[in-house]
């Protein structure tokens, strides 16, 4: 059963001020993934939050969500809720092997604050640590670990 959530519902959930609990990890193979708030899958702070996949694992399969780029990288939608003005920027590294840099493609037509949809593009499957920040404020940085299969 796949959870379907609409953008307005996601925005409402993210605005309710329920930031993710402290980073929690669970073994997922060799990848200690970050778990989101179980109630609404949100993760972050009032300054920056996103939605994490159930069980911390992003699954790519035929007919499922996501896409494969021309160079074989894997792209998945990630919504961001910005509580401060600025553009979301990300960095990431693969924890279980070598890989190129993670990328973010974001639509800037949503203004400087509030909801911003994006695609996070992973060069290859594996265990990934992702750090995101909005604007220049150091306290608007969040970091999570996700498994990409």
QUIHU-V85996 format. One record per residue. RES is the residue in three letters. PSI is psi in degrees with one decimal (999 if undefined). NEAR is the number of other ideal C-beta (glycine too) atoms within 8 Angstrom. D_LAST is the distance of its C-alpha to the last C-alpha in whole Angstrom. Layout:
res->RES psi->PSI near->NEAR d_last->D_LAST
res->RES psi->PSI near->NEAR d_last->D_LAST
//
This chain:
res->UNK psi->125.3 near->2 d_last->18
res->UNK psi->130.0 near->3 d_last->17
res->UNK psi->126.7 near->6 d_last->18
res->UNK psi->130.7 near->4 d_last->20
res->UNK psi->132.4 near->8 d_last->22
res->UNK psi->158.3 near->6 d_last->24
res->UNK psi->-47.0 near->8 d_last->25
res->UNK psi->-39.6 near->6 d_last->28
res->UNK psi->-40.4 near->8 d_last->27
res->UNK psi->-44.8 near->11 d_last->24
res->UNK psi->-43.7 near->11 d_last->27
res->UNK psi->-45.1 near->8 d_last->29
res->UNK psi->-40.5 near->11 d_last->27
res->UNK psi->-26.9 near->13 d_last->26
res->UNK psi->-9.7 near->7 d_last->30
res->UNK psi->-3.4 near->7 d_last->31
res->UNK psi->25.9 near->5 d_last->31
res->UNK psi->78.4 near->8 d_last->28
res->UNK psi->158.7 near->10 d_last->26
res->UNK psi->149.4 near->12 d_last->24
res->UNK psi->175.5 near->5 d_last->25
res->UNK psi->149.9 near->4 d_last->25
res->UNK psi->127.7 near->7 d_last->21
res->UNK psi->145.1 near->7 d_last->20
res->UNK psi->153.3 near->9 d_last->18
res->UNK psi->149.6 near->9 d_last->16
res->UNK psi->131.9 near->7 d_last->15
res->UNK psi->82.2 near->11 d_last->11
res->UNK psi->-124.6 near->6 d_last->11
res->UNK psi->9.8 near->5 d_last->13
res->UNK psi->115.1 near->13 d_last->11
res->UNK psi->87.9 near->7 d_last->14
res->UNK psi->154.7 near->14 d_last->13
res->UNK psi->133.7 near->12 d_last->15
res->UNK psi->142.4 near->10 d_last->16
res->UNK psi->178.1 near->12 d_last->18
res->UNK psi->119.7 near->11 d_last->22
res->UNK psi->-29.0 near->5 d_last->21
res->UNK psi->-41.4 near->4 d_last->24
res->UNK psi->8.5 near->10 d_last->22
res->UNK psi->14.1 near->12 d_last->19
res->UNK psi->155.5 near->15 d_last->21
res->UNK psi->131.8 near->13 d_last->21
res->UNK psi->-151.7 near->11 d_last->23
res->UNK psi->175.6 near->11 d_last->27
res->UNK psi->-19.1 near->6 d_last->30
res->UNK psi->-33.0 near->11 d_last->29
res->UNK psi->128.3 near->17 d_last->26
res->UNK psi->163.5 near->14 d_last->23
res->UNK psi->-173.4 near->14 d_last->20
res->UNK psi->127.7 near->13 d_last->18
res->UNK psi->150.4 near->13 d_last->15
res->UNK psi->148.9 near->10 d_last->12
res->UNK psi->139.7 near->6 d_last->13
res->UNK psi->13.1 near->8 d_last->12
res->UNK psi->14.6 near->16 d_last->11
res->UNK psi->128.3 near->12 d_last->7
res->UNK psi->118.1 near->12 d_last->6
res->UNK psi->123.6 near->7 d_last->5
res->UNK psi->126.5 near->11 d_last->6
res->UNK psi->157.0 near->5 d_last->9
res->UNK psi->132.7 near->3 d_last->12
res->UNK psi->-3.6 near->3 d_last->15
res->UNK psi->-176.8 near->7 d_last->12
res->UNK psi->161.5 near->4 d_last->12
res->UNK psi->176.5 near->10 d_last->11
res->UNK psi->161.7 near->5 d_last->13
res->UNK psi->129.1 near->8 d_last->12
res->UNK psi->172.0 near->9 d_last->15
res->UNK psi->-28.9 near->3 d_last->18
res->UNK psi->9.6 near->4 d_last->17
res->UNK psi->2.2 near->7 d_last->13
res->UNK psi->160.8 near->12 d_last->12
res->UNK psi->121.0 near->15 d_last->9
res->UNK psi->136.9 near->12 d_last->12
res->UNK psi->144.5 near->11 d_last->12
res->UNK psi->138.9 near->8 d_last->15
res->UNK psi->121.9 near->10 d_last->16
res->UNK psi->143.8 near->13 d_last->20
res->UNK psi->143.4 near->15 d_last->22
res->UNK psi->115.9 near->14 d_last->25
res->UNK psi->124.0 near->16 d_last->28
res->UNK psi->-5.4 near->11 d_last->31
res->UNK psi->159.5 near->11 d_last->32
res->UNK psi->141.4 near->7 d_last->33
res->UNK psi->174.6 near->12 d_last->31
res->UNK psi->141.4 near->9 d_last->28
res->UNK psi->132.0 near->14 d_last->24
res->UNK psi->144.0 near->8 d_last->23
res->UNK psi->156.0 near->11 d_last->20
res->UNK psi->160.3 near->8 d_last->19
res->UNK psi->158.9 near->12 d_last->16
res->UNK psi->145.9 near->8 d_last->15
res->UNK psi->128.2 near->12 d_last->13
res->UNK psi->-18.9 near->9 d_last->14
res->UNK psi->24.0 near->7 d_last->13
res->UNK psi->177.8 near->5 d_last->14
res->UNK psi->146.6 near->3 d_last->16
res->UNK psi->159.0 near->9 d_last->14
res->UNK psi->-177.6 near->5 d_last->16
res->UNK psi->148.2 near->6 d_last->17
res->UNK psi->151.4 near->13 d_last->15
res->UNK psi->156.4 near->7 d_last->17
res->UNK psi->129.4 near->11 d_last->18
res->UNK psi->117.5 near->7 d_last->20
res->UNK psi->145.8 near->11 d_last->23
res->UNK psi->118.6 near->7 d_last->25
res->UNK psi->5.6 near->5 d_last->29
res->UNK psi->10.0 near->4 d_last->31
res->UNK psi->11.0 near->8 d_last->30
res->UNK psi->-172.1 near->5 d_last->33
res->UNK psi->-3.7 near->6 d_last->32
res->UNK psi->155.3 near->8 d_last->32
res->UNK psi->-151.1 near->8 d_last->30
res->UNK psi->137.2 near->11 d_last->27
res->UNK psi->112.3 near->13 d_last->25
res->UNK psi->156.9 near->11 d_last->22
res->UNK psi->172.4 near->13 d_last->19
res->UNK psi->130.7 near->10 d_last->16
res->UNK psi->128.9 near->13 d_last->14
res->UNK psi->116.9 near->12 d_last->13
res->UNK psi->126.5 near->16 d_last->10
res->UNK psi->-30.0 near->11 d_last->12
res->UNK psi->165.2 near->11 d_last->9
res->UNK psi->159.8 near->7 d_last->5
res->UNK psi->-166.3 near->13 d_last->7
res->UNK psi->120.0 near->15 d_last->9
res->UNK psi->133.6 near->14 d_last->11
res->UNK psi->124.2 near->10 d_last->14
res->UNK psi->128.9 near->13 d_last->16
res->UNK psi->132.3 near->10 d_last->19
res->UNK psi->147.3 near->13 d_last->21
res->UNK psi->145.4 near->13 d_last->25
res->UNK psi->131.7 near->16 d_last->27
res->UNK psi->-152.4 near->9 d_last->30
res->UNK psi->-2.4 near->4 d_last->32
res->UNK psi->121.6 near->10 d_last->32
res->UNK psi->-30.5 near->6 d_last->31
res->UNK psi->2.4 near->6 d_last->31
res->UNK psi->19.3 near->15 d_last->28
res->UNK psi->133.8 near->9 d_last->25
res->UNK psi->151.5 near->13 d_last->22
res->UNK psi->136.3 near->9 d_last->19
res->UNK psi->161.0 near->12 d_last->16
res->UNK psi->133.4 near->15 d_last->13
res->UNK psi->150.4 near->14 d_last->10
res->UNK psi->132.1 near->14 d_last->6
res->UNK psi->118.0 near->13 d_last->4
res->UNK psi->999 near->7 d_last->0
//
